[in-house]
Amino acid sequence: MKINLTNLILQELRHVNLNIMTLISLIKDSKNSTGQSLPANRLIKLPQWNDYHEYPSIGSLRNMIYNREFNGFGICIKRVGKNIFIDEGKFFEWMKTNPTLAPKRERVNKKSTSQSAGE
């Protein structure tokens, strides 16, 4: 009985050792030449963005999505049904080239247009 238990323990230790080696290789692969961690290429649901990152806020992201034709933010978005996902890696690449938000659009004053139409 002791031999079977010893063999079982050795097999489990080998399995754990392989998992640790796999984790170490993944960590090494996730670093670039400067030693900084690269952003993960994961898709994050829009409402959950701030669970992973403090900036930008959900409202700012919605604004970027709304103005995607002007600011090029469309490359960061993946839609699945009604769900909107942000590609984290593409977002950080986009931030490097587009650090500012889209230009403000002109607002139409509804009161002035309706008053001038009635006169």
C-alpha positions as CSV (number, residue, x, y, z in Angstrom):
1,M,0.0,0.0,0.0
2,K,2.8,2.4,0.8
3,I,4.4,1.9,-2.6
4,N,1.1,2.9,-4.4
5,L,0.7,5.9,-2.2
6,T,4.3,6.9,-2.8
7,N,3.9,6.6,-6.6
8,L,0.7,8.6,-6.4
9,I,2.4,11.4,-4.5
10,L,5.3,11.4,-7.0
11,Q,3.0,11.6,-9.9
12,E,1.1,14.5,-8.3
13,L,4.5,16.3,-7.6
14,R,5.5,15.9,-11.2
15,H,2.1,17.3,-12.3
16,V,2.5,20.3,-10.0
17,N,6.1,20.8,-11.2
18,L,4.9,20.8,-14.9
19,N,2.2,23.4,-14.0
20,I,4.8,25.6,-12.3
21,M,7.1,25.4,-15.3
22,T,4.2,26.3,-17.6
23,L,3.4,29.3,-15.4
24,I,7.0,30.4,-15.4
25,S,7.2,30.2,-19.2
26,L,4.0,32.2,-19.6
27,I,5.3,34.9,-17.3
28,K,8.6,35.1,-19.3
29,D,6.6,35.3,-22.6
30,S,4.4,38.1,-21.3
31,K,7.3,40.4,-20.8
32,N,8.9,42.4,-23.6
33,S,12.6,43.2,-24.0
34,T,12.5,46.1,-21.5
35,G,11.0,43.8,-18.8
36,Q,7.7,45.6,-18.7
37,S,4.5,43.5,-18.9
38,L,2.6,43.7,-22.1
39,P,-1.1,44.4,-22.0
40,A,-3.2,41.3,-22.3
41,N,-5.2,40.8,-25.5
42,R,-8.5,40.1,-23.7
43,L,-11.9,41.3,-24.4
44,I,-13.5,43.3,-21.5
45,K,-17.2,44.0,-21.4
46,L,-17.8,47.7,-21.4
47,P,-19.6,47.9,-18.0
48,Q,-16.8,45.9,-16.4
49,W,-13.9,48.0,-17.8
50,N,-13.3,49.9,-14.5
51,D,-12.9,46.5,-12.7
52,Y,-9.6,46.2,-14.6
53,H,-8.6,49.8,-15.3
54,E,-9.2,53.1,-13.5
55,Y,-9.0,55.2,-16.7
56,P,-11.0,55.9,-18.8
57,S,-14.4,55.9,-17.1
58,I,-17.4,54.1,-18.6
59,G,-18.9,57.4,-19.7
60,S,-15.7,58.4,-21.5
61,L,-15.6,55.0,-23.2
62,R,-19.2,55.4,-24.3
63,N,-18.2,58.8,-25.7
64,M,-15.3,57.3,-27.6
65,I,-17.6,54.6,-29.0
66,Y,-20.2,57.2,-30.1
67,N,-17.5,59.2,-31.9
68,R,-15.6,56.2,-33.3
69,E,-16.0,57.4,-36.9
70,F,-14.1,60.6,-36.0
71,N,-11.5,59.2,-33.6
72,G,-10.8,55.7,-35.0
73,F,-11.9,54.0,-31.8
74,G,-13.9,51.4,-33.9
75,I,-10.8,49.2,-34.1
76,C,-11.0,48.6,-30.3
77,I,-14.6,47.5,-30.3
78,K,-16.1,44.0,-30.7
79,R,-19.9,43.6,-30.7
80,V,-21.6,40.3,-29.8
81,G,-25.3,40.9,-29.9
82,K,-26.1,43.8,-27.6
83,N,-22.8,43.4,-25.7
84,I,-19.9,45.7,-26.4
85,F,-16.4,44.4,-25.7
86,I,-13.2,46.5,-25.6
87,D,-10.1,44.8,-26.9
88,E,-7.6,45.7,-24.2
89,G,-4.5,45.4,-26.4
90,K,-5.9,47.4,-29.2
91,F,-7.2,50.0,-26.8
92,F,-3.7,50.7,-25.5
93,E,-2.3,50.8,-29.0
94,W,-5.0,53.2,-29.9
95,M,-4.2,55.4,-26.9
96,K,-0.6,55.7,-28.0
97,T,-1.6,57.2,-31.3
98,N,-4.8,59.0,-30.2
99,P,-4.4,60.5,-26.7
100,T,-7.2,63.1,-27.1
101,L,-10.9,62.6,-27.5
102,A,-12.8,63.5,-30.6
103,P,-13.5,67.2,-31.3
104,K,-16.7,68.5,-30.0
105,R,-19.6,68.8,-32.4
106,E,-21.7,71.9,-32.8
107,R,-24.9,71.8,-30.8
108,V,-28.1,73.0,-32.3
109,N,-30.1,75.3,-30.1
110,K,-33.6,73.9,-30.4
111,K,-35.3,77.0,-28.9
112,S,-33.7,79.4,-31.4
113,T,-34.7,77.2,-34.4
114,S,-38.3,76.7,-33.3
115,Q,-38.7,80.4,-32.5
116,S,-37.3,81.5,-35.9
117,A,-39.6,79.0,-37.7
118,G,-42.7,80.4,-35.9
119,E,-41.9,84.0,-36.8
